[in-house]
Amino acid sequence: MQAKIVRIMESWPLQLVLETGSGIEHVALKQDARVVRGGTSVDPGVLQPGQTVVVLKRTSTGEIAELAIVG
């Protein structure tokens, strides 16, 4: 699922507001979520509002387990 980061709540684990093709979604990053940019793992702290991301993997409870920054 591709989405744009609208807002990041400064909690841990991070909680994101994403704008998707079907509307706004509030999601949490799993505590040990993997964030990738250009094929390299990066710290979740690099996430910023306005970035385009792709959710690669979710847990059974809906948390994001893996996320790629694509723009």
MARDO-920355 format. One record per residue: residue number from 1; residue in three letters; chain; x negated, y, z negated of N, C-alpha, C, CB in turn. Coordinates in steps of 0.02 Angstrom, whole numbers, plus 50000, padded with zeros to 5 digits. Atoms other than C-alpha are relative to their C-alpha. Glycine has a CB too. Example, Ala and Ser with C-alpha at 12.3 -4.5 7.8 and 13.67 -1.06 7.14 Angstrom:
2
<site seq="1" type="ala" mol="A" n_xx="49955" n_yy="49941" n_zz="50000" ca_xx="49385" ca_yy="49775" ca_zz="49610" c_xx="49955" c_yy="50060" c_zz="50000" cb_xx="50050" cb_yy="50001" cb_zz="49938"/>
<site seq="2" type="ser" mol="A" n_xx="50042" n_yy="49941" n_zz="50003" ca_xx="49316" ca_yy="49947" ca_zz="49643" c_xx="50039" c_yy="50055" c_zz="49963" cb_xx="49980" cb_yy="50023" cb_zz="50071"/>
This chain:
71
<site seq="1" type="met" mol="A" n_xx="49958" n_yy="49941" n_zz="50000" ca_xx="50000" ca_yy="50000" ca_zz="50000" c_xx="49956" c_yy="50062" c_zz="50000" cb_xx="50048" cb_yy="50000" cb_zz="49939"/>
<site seq="2" type="gln" mol="A" n_xx="50038" n_yy="49938" n_zz="49998" ca_xx="49928" ca_yy="50168" ca_zz="50051" c_xx="50040" c_yy="50054" c_zz="49964" cb_xx="49985" cb_yy="50021" cb_zz="50074"/>
<site seq="3" type="ala" mol="A" n_xx="49967" n_yy="49947" n_zz="50039" ca_xx="49965" ca_yy="50319" ca_zz="49941" c_xx="49953" c_yy="50059" c_zz="49992" cb_xx="50023" cb_yy="49974" cb_zz="49932"/>
<site seq="4" type="lys" mol="A" n_xx="50039" n_yy="49940" n_zz="50016" ca_xx="49908" ca_yy="50494" ca_zz="49897" c_xx="50006" c_yy="50012" c_zz="49925" cb_xx="50026" cb_yy="50063" cb_zz="50042"/>
<site seq="5" type="ile" mol="A" n_xx="49999" n_yy="49985" n_zz="50071" ca_xx="49859" ca_yy="50535" ca_zz="49718" c_xx="50028" c_yy="50070" c_zz="49990" cb_xx="49929" cb_yy="49994" cb_zz="49968"/>
<site seq="6" type="val" mol="A" n_xx="49968" n_yy="49936" n_zz="50014" ca_xx="49974" ca_yy="50674" ca_zz="49657" c_xx="49974" c_yy="50028" c_zz="49933" cb_xx="50077" cb_yy="49992" cb_zz="49998"/>
<site seq="7" type="arg" mol="A" n_xx="50020" n_yy="49979" n_zz="50067" ca_xx="49921" ca_yy="50679" ca_zz="49474" c_xx="49965" c_yy="49943" c_zz="49964" cb_xx="50061" cb_yy="50025" cb_zz="49960"/>
<site seq="8" type="ile" mol="A" n_xx="50035" n_yy="50049" n_zz="50042" ca_xx="49804" ca_yy="50591" ca_zz="49353" c_xx="50008" c_yy="50022" c_zz="49927" cb_xx="49924" cb_yy="49995" cb_zz="50019"/>
<site seq="9" type="met" mol="A" n_xx="49994" n_yy="49987" n_zz="50072" ca_xx="49844" ca_yy="50581" ca_zz="49167" c_xx="49936" c_yy="49979" c_zz="49966" cb_xx="50062" cb_yy="49963" cb_zz="49970"/>
<site seq="10" type="glu" mol="A" n_xx="50064" n_yy="50012" n_zz="50033" ca_xx="49692" ca_yy="50590" ca_zz="49057" c_xx="50009" c_yy="49955" c_zz="49940" cb_xx="49967" cb_yy="50065" cb_zz="49979"/>
<site seq="11" type="ser" mol="A" n_xx="49992" n_yy="50051" n_zz="50052" ca_xx="49729" ca_yy="50433" ca_zz="48959" c_xx="49954" c_yy="49943" c_zz="50020" cb_xx="50076" cb_yy="49976" cb_zz="49993"/>
<site seq="12" type="trp" mol="A" n_xx="50039" n_yy="50060" n_zz="49981" ca_xx="49638" ca_yy="50268" ca_zz="48954" c_xx="50040" c_yy="49939" c_zz="49982" cb_xx="49932" cb_yy="49999" cb_zz="49964"/>
<site seq="13" type="pro" mol="A" n_xx="50022" n_yy="49994" n_zz="49931" ca_xx="49668" ca_yy="50168" ca_zz="49052" c_xx="50037" c_yy="50056" c_zz="50036" cb_xx="50011" cb_yy="49933" cb_zz="50036"/>
<site seq="14" type="leu" mol="A" n_xx="49971" n_yy="49945" n_zz="49962" ca_xx="49705" ca_yy="50302" ca_zz="49181" c_xx="50070" c_yy="49983" c_zz="50025" cb_xx="49955" cb_yy="50018" cb_zz="50059"/>
<site seq="15" type="gln" mol="A" n_xx="49933" n_yy="50005" n_zz="49971" ca_xx="49884" ca_yy="50330" ca_zz="49234" c_xx="50003" c_yy="50049" c_zz="50058" cb_xx="50056" cb_yy="50013" cb_zz="49947"/>
<site seq="16" type="leu" mol="A" n_xx="49998" n_yy="49960" n_zz="49939" ca_xx="49917" ca_yy="50395" ca_zz="49408" c_xx="50072" c_yy="50011" c_zz="50022" cb_xx="49961" cb_yy="49966" cb_zz="50056"/>
<site seq="17" type="val" mol="A" n_xx="49938" n_yy="49989" n_zz="49964" ca_xx="50063" ca_yy="50474" ca_zz="49498" c_xx="49981" c_yy="49998" c_zz="50074" cb_xx="50035" cb_yy="50070" cb_zz="49980"/>
<site seq="18" type="leu" mol="A" n_xx="50016" n_yy="50011" n_zz="49929" ca_xx="50058" ca_yy="50414" ca_zz="49679" c_xx="50060" c_yy="50018" c_zz="50043" cb_xx="49978" cb_yy="49928" cb_zz="50012"/>
<site seq="19" type="glu" mol="A" n_xx="49949" n_yy="49987" n_zz="49950" ca_xx="50155" ca_yy="50475" ca_zz="49829" c_xx="49992" c_yy="49948" c_zz="50055" cb_xx="49996" cb_yy="50073" cb_zz="50029"/>
<site seq="20" type="thr" mol="A" n_xx="50002" n_yy="50054" n_zz="49951" ca_xx="50196" ca_yy="50327" ca_zz="49941" c_xx="50052" c_yy="50015" c_zz="50054" cb_xx="50012" cb_yy="49931" cb_zz="49968"/>
<site seq="21" type="gly" mol="A" n_xx="49950" n_yy="49992" n_zz="49948" ca_xx="50301" ca_yy="50308" ca_zz="50097" c_xx="50071" c_yy="49994" c_zz="49974" cb_xx="49988" cb_yy="49949" cb_zz="50054"/>
<site seq="22" type="ser" mol="A" n_xx="49933" n_yy="50009" n_zz="50028" ca_xx="50447" ca_yy="50260" ca_zz="49986" c_xx="50014" c_yy="50045" c_zz="49940" cb_xx="50009" cb_yy="49928" cb_zz="49980"/>
<site seq="23" type="gly" mol="A" n_xx="49987" n_yy="49953" n_zz="50055" ca_xx="50430" ca_yy="50399" ca_zz="49857" c_xx="49943" c_yy="50005" c_zz="49951" cb_xx="50062" cb_yy="49979" cb_zz="49964"/>
<site seq="24" type="ile" mol="A" n_xx="50049" n_yy="49990" n_zz="50053" ca_xx="50339" ca_yy="50441" ca_zz="49696" c_xx="49999" c_yy="49938" c_zz="49955" cb_xx="50017" cb_yy="50064" cb_zz="49958"/>
<site seq="25" type="glu" mol="A" n_xx="50008" n_yy="50058" n_zz="50043" ca_xx="50270" ca_yy="50300" ca_zz="49589" c_xx="49951" c_yy="50016" c_zz="49944" cb_xx="49976" cb_yy="49938" cb_zz="50040"/>
<site seq="26" type="his" mol="A" n_xx="50044" n_yy="49992" n_zz="50058" ca_xx="50196" ca_yy="50308" ca_zz="49413" c_xx="49969" c_yy="49932" c_zz="49986" cb_xx="50040" cb_yy="50027" cb_zz="49937"/>
<site seq="27" type="val" mol="A" n_xx="50035" n_yy="50063" n_zz="50010" ca_xx="50063" ca_yy="50174" ca_zz="49389" c_xx="49941" c_yy="50009" c_zz="49952" cb_xx="49975" cb_yy="49972" cb_zz="50068"/>
<site seq="28" type="ala" mol="A" n_xx="50059" n_yy="50000" n_zz="50044" ca_xx="49924" ca_yy="50127" ca_zz="49269" c_xx="49946" c_yy="49958" c_zz="50032" cb_xx="50017" cb_yy="49974" cb_zz="49929"/>
<site seq="29" type="leu" mol="A" n_xx="50057" n_yy="50041" n_zz="49980" ca_xx="49751" ca_yy="50066" ca_zz="49313" c_xx="49987" c_yy="49949" c_zz="49944" cb_xx="49936" cb_yy="50044" cb_zz="50014"/>
<site seq="30" type="lys" mol="A" n_xx="50021" n_yy="50051" n_zz="50048" ca_xx="49705" ca_yy="49903" ca_zz="49228" c_xx="49934" c_yy="50024" c_zz="49968" cb_xx="49993" cb_yy="49930" cb_zz="50033"/>
<site seq="31" type="gln" mol="A" n_xx="50059" n_yy="49975" n_zz="50035" ca_xx="49570" ca_yy="49935" ca_zz="49098" c_xx="49935" c_yy="49984" c_zz="50037" cb_xx="49997" cb_yy="49971" cb_zz="49930"/>
<site seq="32" type="asp" mol="A" n_xx="50061" n_yy="50018" n_zz="49963" ca_xx="49440" ca_yy="49843" ca_zz="49203" c_xx="50011" c_yy="50003" c_zz="50076" cb_xx="49977" cb_yy="49929" cb_zz="49979"/>
<site seq="33" type="ala" mol="A" n_xx="49985" n_yy="49994" n_zz="49929" ca_xx="49509" ca_yy="49898" ca_zz="49372" c_xx="49937" c_yy="50015" c_zz="50040" cb_xx="50052" cb_yy="50056" cb_zz="50012"/>
<site seq="34" type="arg" mol="A" n_xx="50056" n_yy="49988" n_zz="49954" ca_xx="49388" ca_yy="49898" ca_zz="49518" c_xx="50022" c_yy="50055" c_zz="50049" cb_xx="49979" cb_yy="49935" cb_zz="50039"/>
<site seq="35" type="val" mol="A" n_xx="49988" n_yy="49946" n_zz="49953" ca_xx="49382" ca_yy="50060" ca_zz="49618" c_xx="49943" c_yy="49999" c_zz="50051" cb_xx="50006" cb_yy="50070" cb_zz="49963"/>
<site seq="36" type="val" mol="A" n_xx="50050" n_yy="50007" n_zz="49946" ca_xx="49294" ca_yy="50053" ca_zz="49786" c_xx="50004" c_yy="50060" c_zz="50047" cb_xx="50012" cb_yy="49934" cb_zz="50040"/>
<site seq="37" type="arg" mol="A" n_xx="50003" n_yy="49948" n_zz="49948" ca_xx="49236" ca_yy="50190" ca_zz="49905" c_xx="49944" c_yy="49980" c_zz="50048" cb_xx="49987" cb_yy="50072" cb_zz="49968"/>
<site seq="38" type="gly" mol="A" n_xx="50050" n_yy="50018" n_zz="49950" ca_xx="49147" ca_yy="50145" ca_zz="50066" c_xx="49969" c_yy="49932" c_zz="49987" cb_xx="49947" cb_yy="50052" cb_zz="50003"/>
<site seq="39" type="gly" mol="A" n_xx="50026" n_yy="50067" n_zz="50014" ca_xx="49128" ca_yy="49964" ca_zz="50011" c_xx="49960" c_yy="49994" c_zz="49936" cb_xx="49959" cb_yy="49978" cb_zz="50056"/>
<site seq="40" type="thr" mol="A" n_xx="50040" n_yy="50000" n_zz="50061" ca_xx="49039" ca_yy="50013" ca_zz="49849" c_xx="50045" c_yy="50014" c_zz="49940" cb_xx="49944" cb_yy="50053" cb_zz="50004"/>
<site seq="41" type="ser" mol="A" n_xx="49962" n_yy="49987" n_zz="50061" ca_xx="49113" ca_yy="50003" ca_zz="49674" c_xx="49978" c_yy="50066" c_zz="49970" cb_xx="49989" cb_yy="49942" cb_zz="49949"/>
<site seq="42" type="val" mol="A" n_xx="50013" n_yy="49935" n_zz="50031" ca_xx="49128" ca_yy="50173" ca_zz="49591" c_xx="50040" c_yy="50004" c_zz="49935" cb_xx="50018" cb_yy="50058" cb_zz="50048"/>
<site seq="43" type="asp" mol="A" n_xx="49966" n_yy="49989" n_zz="50063" ca_xx="49183" ca_yy="50236" ca_zz="49421" c_xx="50071" c_yy="50028" c_zz="50013" cb_xx="49959" cb_yy="50047" cb_zz="49954"/>
<site seq="44" type="pro" mol="A" n_xx="49932" n_yy="49972" n_zz="49992" ca_xx="49372" ca_yy="50268" ca_zz="49406" c_xx="50003" c_yy="50076" c_zz="49988" cb_xx="50047" cb_yy="49965" cb_zz="49953"/>
<site seq="45" type="gly" mol="A" n_xx="50002" n_yy="49929" n_zz="50014" ca_xx="49324" ca_yy="50442" ca_zz="49345" c_xx="49992" c_yy="50043" c_zz="50063" cb_xx="49944" cb_yy="50015" cb_zz="49954"/>
<site seq="46" type="val" mol="A" n_xx="50007" n_yy="49962" n_zz="49938" ca_xx="49292" ca_yy="50493" ca_zz="49527" c_xx="50067" c_yy="50012" c_zz="50034" cb_xx="49953" cb_yy="49963" cb_zz="50048"/>
<site seq="47" type="leu" mol="A" n_xx="49935" n_yy="49990" n_zz="49970" ca_xx="49477" ca_yy="50483" ca_zz="49567" c_xx="50023" c_yy="50072" c_zz="49989" cb_xx="50052" cb_yy="49951" cb_zz="49971"/>
<site seq="48" type="gln" mol="A" n_xx="49977" n_yy="49931" n_zz="50003" ca_xx="49553" ca_yy="50654" ca_zz="49605" c_xx="50067" c_yy="50008" c_zz="50035" cb_xx="49947" cb_yy="50048" cb_zz="50031"/>
<site seq="49" type="pro" mol="A" n_xx="49938" n_yy="49986" n_zz="49963" ca_xx="49723" ca_yy="50723" ca_zz="49653" c_xx="49983" c_yy="50020" c_zz="50072" cb_xx="50041" cb_yy="50056" cb_zz="49965"/>
<site seq="50" type="gly" mol="A" n_xx="50010" n_yy="49985" n_zz="49930" ca_xx="49739" ca_yy="50737" ca_zz="49841" c_xx="49966" c_yy="49945" c_zz="50039" cb_xx="49961" cb_yy="50062" cb_zz="50007"/>
<site seq="51" type="gln" mol="A" n_xx="50034" n_yy="50056" n_zz="49965" ca_xx="49638" ca_yy="50580" ca_zz="49880" c_xx="50052" c_yy="49951" c_zz="50026" cb_xx="49950" cb_yy="49965" cb_zz="49953"/>
<site seq="52" type="thr" mol="A" n_xx="49960" n_yy="50055" n_zz="49973" ca_xx="49714" ca_yy="50447" ca_zz="49990" c_xx="49968" c_yy="49935" c_zz="49978" cb_xx="50005" cb_yy="50003" cb_zz="50078"/>
<site seq="53" type="val" mol="A" n_xx="50024" n_yy="50064" n_zz="50026" ca_xx="49699" ca_yy="50273" ca_zz="49915" c_xx="50042" c_yy="49943" c_zz="50028" cb_xx="50001" cb_yy="50000" cb_zz="49923"/>
<site seq="54" type="val" mol="A" n_xx="49963" n_yy="50061" n_zz="49982" ca_xx="49749" ca_yy="50096" ca_zz="49957" c_xx="49997" c_yy="49954" c_zz="49939" cb_xx="49970" cb_yy="49965" cb_zz="50063"/>
<site seq="55" type="val" mol="A" n_xx="49996" n_yy="50048" n_zz="50055" ca_xx="49809" ca_yy="49981" ca_zz="49818" c_xx="49987" c_yy="49931" c_zz="50029" cb_xx="50071" cb_yy="50004" cb_zz="49963"/>
<site seq="56" type="leu" mol="A" n_xx="50020" n_yy="50065" n_zz="49973" ca_xx="49722" ca_yy="49816" ca_zz="49853" c_xx="50026" c_yy="49941" c_zz="49959" cb_xx="49925" cb_yy="49995" cb_zz="50004"/>
<site seq="57" type="lys" mol="A" n_xx="49978" n_yy="50056" n_zz="50043" ca_xx="49776" ca_yy="49711" ca_zz="49704" c_xx="50035" c_yy="50028" c_zz="49938" cb_xx="49940" cb_yy="49956" cb_zz="49979"/>
<site seq="58" type="arg" mol="A" n_xx="49963" n_yy="49983" n_zz="50061" ca_xx="49903" ca_yy="49723" ca_zz="49562" c_xx="50006" c_yy="49939" c_zz="49956" cb_xx="50070" cb_yy="50027" cb_zz="50018"/>
<site seq="59" type="thr" mol="A" n_xx="49988" n_yy="50055" n_zz="50048" ca_xx="49929" ca_yy="49621" ca_zz="49405" c_xx="50074" c_yy="49982" c_zz="50002" cb_xx="49978" cb_yy="50021" cb_zz="49928"/>
<site seq="60" type="ser" mol="A" n_xx="49929" n_yy="50021" n_zz="50003" ca_xx="50091" ca_yy="49528" ca_zz="49370" c_xx="50043" c_yy="50052" c_zz="49964" cb_xx="50006" cb_yy="49932" cb_zz="49965"/>
<site seq="61" type="thr" mol="A" n_xx="49962" n_yy="49948" n_zz="50036" ca_xx="50141" ca_yy="49675" ca_zz="49258" c_xx="50001" c_yy="50066" c_zz="50039" cb_xx="49970" cb_yy="50011" cb_zz="49931"/>
<site seq="62" type="gly" mol="A" n_xx="49997" n_yy="49940" n_zz="49959" ca_xx="50115" ca_yy="49803" ca_zz="49398" c_xx="49941" c_yy="50047" c_zz="49994" cb_xx="50060" cb_yy="50036" cb_zz="49985"/>
<site seq="63" type="glu" mol="A" n_xx="50059" n_yy="49958" n_zz="50005" ca_xx="49950" ca_yy="49878" ca_zz="49341" c_xx="49957" c_yy="49991" c_zz="50063" cb_xx="49959" cb_yy="49984" cb_zz="49936"/>
<site seq="64" type="ile" mol="A" n_xx="50045" n_yy="50004" n_zz="49943" ca_xx="49825" ca_yy="49918" ca_zz="49478" c_xx="49935" c_yy="49967" c_zz="49978" cb_xx="49986" cb_yy="50070" cb_zz="50030"/>
<site seq="65" type="ala" mol="A" n_xx="50062" n_yy="50036" n_zz="50016" ca_xx="49680" ca_yy="49794" ca_zz="49472" c_xx="49943" c_yy="50019" c_zz="50047" cb_xx="50012" cb_yy="49925" cb_zz="50003"/>
<site seq="66" type="glu" mol="A" n_xx="50051" n_yy="49980" n_zz="49952" ca_xx="49590" ca_yy="49852" ca_zz="49629" c_xx="50028" c_yy="50054" c_zz="50046" cb_xx="49975" cb_yy="49939" cb_zz="50041"/>
<site seq="67" type="leu" mol="A" n_xx="49978" n_yy="49941" n_zz="49963" ca_xx="49599" ca_yy="50017" ca_zz="49722" c_xx="49943" c_yy="50024" c_zz="50045" cb_xx="50024" cb_yy="50056" cb_zz="49952"/>
<site seq="68" type="ala" mol="A" n_xx="50051" n_yy="49974" n_zz="49954" ca_xx="49506" ca_yy="50085" ca_zz="49875" c_xx="50015" c_yy="50073" c_zz="50016" cb_xx="49996" cb_yy="49958" cb_zz="50065"/>
<site seq="69" type="ile" mol="A" n_xx="49994" n_yy="49930" n_zz="49980" ca_xx="49476" ca_yy="50270" ca_zz="49907" c_xx="49985" c_yy="50003" c_zz="50075" cb_xx="49952" cb_yy="50047" cb_zz="49959"/>
<site seq="70" type="val" mol="A" n_xx="50009" n_yy="49998" n_zz="49928" ca_xx="49500" ca_yy="50300" ca_zz="50093" c_xx="50000" c_yy="50070" c_zz="50029" cb_xx="50053" cb_yy="49960" cb_zz="50033"/>
<site seq="71" type="gly" mol="A" n_xx="50000" n_yy="49932" n_zz="49974" ca_xx="49514" ca_yy="50487" ca_zz="50108" c_xx="50006" c_yy="50051" c_zz="49945" cb_xx="50056" cb_yy="50009" cb_zz="50049"/>
